[in-house]
């Protein structure tokens, strides 16, 4: 039944992209509960060859700073040129055979693959608002189109703003909620997200109506902020 559900999700998604082309590439994530997320990220930064074992284009970490679902929430991410590469290279590294020092720093929880549903650019460091959103199939194309327009509007005042929409594949019970997608809004600093909030609540945001429309097209079931960083690059 689970395989049938995932296949159905893929078919629905492919049918929905008649007017919207999905983004390039793919991601994988390895979610853990860290004793000290910063210490864990620093260990990986100092031993970045560990992140290169699966031949990603880039890899890094995201640490939840607000809205965490559990203490020590964070994940290791890897970016690939395609979903084929992401899945093909997934067996190149066994996280349960990690160095002893690294295993002592975290408790593995689950992993997932992710397909971007619109163009998405990562940067060396970012502060990201993260929503898990239920979007009904009949609203998906409009949601992606509006998110793309919303992204361009915010880029007028913050050129570095990027918005991503991702469909999980193989995320287990943590991510296999019907019609659930991950939506991420990236800025370079936490303060830039705060500035957006100030503009909205002061009534000075030109994009406020667009944002409210976007919210109306889905149901937010999880809201948090992550601090992310690239720790490995193939270039």
Buried (B, 14 or more C-beta within 10 A) or exposed (E): EEEEEBEEBEEBBEEBEEEBEBBEBBBBBBBBBBEEBEEBBBBBBEBBEBBBBBBBBBBBBBBBBEBBEEEBBBBBBBBBEEBEBBBEBBEEBEBEEBEEEBEEBBEEBBBBBBBBBBBBEBEEEBBBBBBBBBBEBEBBBBBBEBBBEBBEBBEEBBEBBBBBBBBBBBBEEBBBBEBBBBBBBBBBEBEBBEBBEEBBEEEEBEBEEBBEBBEEBBBEEEEBBBBBBBBBBEE
